[in-house]
C-alpha cells in the first residue's frame, strides 16, 4: 500500500506539478497526500503547488521539516 507521495518539483519527463495533477484526476489515488520538495522558493511557486493539489510544499534544504512532515502524514495514515 502507498501511504503518501513525496515528489520533487523539477524532474525529467513529468515534473511534480504534472504528477500531482494526474494523481488528483485518478479516483483511486486522489486520497493520497502529496508532498513536494523543491529548491524553488517563493510564494508564487508555493501557491501554484497548493492550488494544483499538493498537500505540502517544502524546501529541500530543510531536512528536519521534511522529516517532521513525513512523520505527521504517516502517523495520521497509520492511526486511521
C-alpha positions in Angstrom: 0.0 0.0 0.0 1.1 3.5 -0.7 0.7 6.0 2.2 1.9 9.2 0.5 3.8 10.6 -2.4 7.0 12.6 -1.9 8.0 14.2 -5.2 10.5 16.7 -6.4 9.0 19.6 -8.5 11.8 19.6 -11.0 12.1 16.2 -12.7 12.7 15.0 -16.3 9.7 13.8 -18.4 7.0 14.8 -15.9 7.5 17.5 -13.3 6.0 17.3 -9.8 3.2 19.7 -10.7 2.1 17.5 -13.6 2.4 14.5 -11.4 0.1 15.9 -8.7 -2.4 16.9 -11.4 -2.5 13.3 -12.7 -2.8 11.9 -9.2 -5.7 14.2 -8.3 -7.5 13.1 -11.5 -7.4 9.4 -10.6 -10.2 8.4 -8.2 -8.1 5.5 -6.8 -5.2 7.8 -5.9 -6.6 11.2 -5.2 -6.9 10.5 -1.5 -3.1 10.2 -1.2 -1.2 13.0 0.5 1.2 14.6 -2.0 4.3 16.4 -0.6 6.5 18.4 -2.9 10.2 19.1 -2.1 11.9 21.7 -4.2 14.8 24.1 -4.3 12.4 26.7 -5.8 11.4 29.0 -3.0 8.8 31.8 -3.3 5.2 32.4 -2.6 4.1 32.2 -6.2 5.6 28.7 -6.7 4.2 27.6 -3.3 0.7 28.8 -4.1 0.7 27.2 -7.5 1.7 23.8 -6.0 -1.1 24.0 -3.4 -3.6 25.1 -5.9 -2.8 22.1 -8.1 -3.3 19.7 -5.1 -0.1 19.5 -3.2 -0.7 18.9 0.5 2.6 20.4 1.4 5.3 22.3 -0.5 8.7 22.1 1.3 12.2 23.4 0.6 14.7 20.6 0.1 17.3 22.2 2.3 15.2 21.9 5.4 15.7 18.3 6.2 14.1 18.4 9.6 10.9 20.0 8.3 10.7 17.3 5.7 11.1 14.5 8.2 8.5 16.1 10.6 6.0 16.4 7.8 6.5 12.8 6.7 6.0 11.7 10.3 2.8 13.7 10.6 1.3 12.2 7.4 2.5 8.7 8.0 1.3 8.7 11.6 -2.1 10.0 10.7 -2.4 7.3 8.0 -1.4 4.6 10.4 -3.9 5.6 13.0 -6.8 5.6 10.5 
